Amino acid sequence: MIGYVLKRILMVLAGYLVAVLVGLIAVVVIYLVLSSLPNAPGYFELMGITPIAVLAVPPLGMFVYFLTIVVTGMQTLVFALIAEFFLLRGFWLHMLFGAAAAAGGFMLLWPDAPDDPERWAEMGVITAAGLVAGLVYWLIAGRYAGFRRPLTERLG
């Protein structure tokens, strides 16, 4: 039983770390797609090329990755524990958890953004990336959520 719980904890951690990385890549892709739309604001083009700076300066990329982990870690831990304790395995639920964690992390960084339309656009992009990250988390760890082993594993 303890071995199974440790395995689940490692799967949750691995799923989270990979999901954060894929979520950051999704942000870049979403901005690139938005900047290619006709009549797109110049803001999206600027945001579409900023990842080049992250790639050109690896410490900056690690800082962005670490900052994302810091601002989304607590809410993701809560969501992961809920999923594990209640055996919640639906991909749509993990996608919603990912979107909520991403939006919550964004609000931790910029809490006073209600009047700025660019911040609402960023919130939408970050939330969409959270949906993608939630799906990746589900693929790695969420499909088999649950600290209790399924009955078929206990009998065999």
JONOR-V736020 format. One record per residue. RES is the residue in one small letter. SS is DSSP state (@ for helix, = for strand, . for the rest). PHI is phi in degrees with one decimal (* if undefined). Layout:
# JONOR-V736020
RES:SS:PHI
RES:SS:PHI
This chain:
# JONOR-V736020
m:.:*
i:@:-65.7
g:@:-62.1
y:@:-66.6
v:@:-64.6
l:@:-63.0
k:@:-61.6
r:@:-64.7
i:@:-62.1
l:@:-65.6
m:@:-65.9
v:@:-62.7
l:@:-63.8
a:@:-63.4
g:@:-61.4
y:@:-65.7
l:@:-63.9
v:@:-69.0
a:@:-62.8
v:@:-62.5
l:@:-62.7
v:@:-66.2
g:@:-62.5
l:@:-66.2
i:@:-65.6
a:@:-62.6
v:@:-59.3
v:@:-62.1
v:@:-63.3
i:@:-62.8
y:@:-63.8
l:@:-63.9
v:@:-65.7
l:@:-64.0
s:@:-72.4
s:.:-87.6
l:.:-70.6
p:.:-65.2
n:.:61.2
a:.:-72.1
p:.:-61.5
g:@:-60.3
y:@:-58.2
f:@:-66.8
e:@:-63.8
l:@:-60.8
m:@:-69.2
g:@:-71.8
i:@:-98.9
t:@:-62.8
p:@:-62.3
i:@:-61.6
a:@:-64.3
v:@:-67.0
l:@:-73.5
a:@:-73.2
v:.:-121.6
p:@:-53.0
p:@:-60.9
l:@:-66.1
g:@:-62.1
m:@:-65.9
f:@:-64.1
v:@:-62.7
y:@:-62.7
f:@:-63.9
l:@:-62.0
t:@:-63.6
i:@:-64.0
v:@:-64.4
v:@:-80.4
t:@:-110.0
g:@:-62.5
m:@:-66.4
q:@:-67.2
t:@:-67.8
l:@:-60.8
v:@:-61.4
f:@:-63.4
a:@:-65.2
l:@:-65.1
i:@:-60.6
a:@:-64.2
e:@:-71.1
f:@:-71.6
f:.:-101.7
l:.:52.7
l:.:-85.3
r:.:-121.1
g:.:-72.6
f:@:-65.1
w:@:-64.2
l:@:-68.0
h:@:-67.9
m:@:-65.4
l:@:-65.6
f:@:-60.6
g:@:-62.9
a:@:-65.0
a:@:-65.6
a:@:-65.4
a:@:-65.7
a:@:-64.3
g:@:-63.5
g:@:-63.8
f:@:-62.8
m:@:-68.6
l:@:-68.0
l:@:-77.8
w:.:-130.2
p:.:-73.3
d:.:-108.8
a:.:-115.6
p:.:-69.7
d:.:-97.0
d:.:-99.1
p:@:-64.3
e:@:-65.8
r:@:-66.9
w:@:-68.3
a:@:-64.4
e:@:-62.2
m:@:-60.1
g:@:-64.5
v:@:-65.4
i:@:-64.1
t:@:-65.9
a:@:-63.4
a:@:-65.4
g:@:-64.6
l:@:-61.2
v:@:-63.6
a:@:-62.2
g:@:-62.7
l:@:-65.8
v:@:-64.2
y:@:-60.5
w:@:-61.2
l:@:-61.9
i:@:-87.4
a:.:-126.2
g:@:-77.7
r:@:-62.7
y:@:-116.4
a:.:-59.0
g:.:135.5
f:.:-72.3
r:.:-88.9
r:.:-71.6
p:.:-61.1
l:@:-58.7
t:@:-65.3
e:@:-74.0
r:@:-71.1
l:@:-80.6
g:.:-93.5
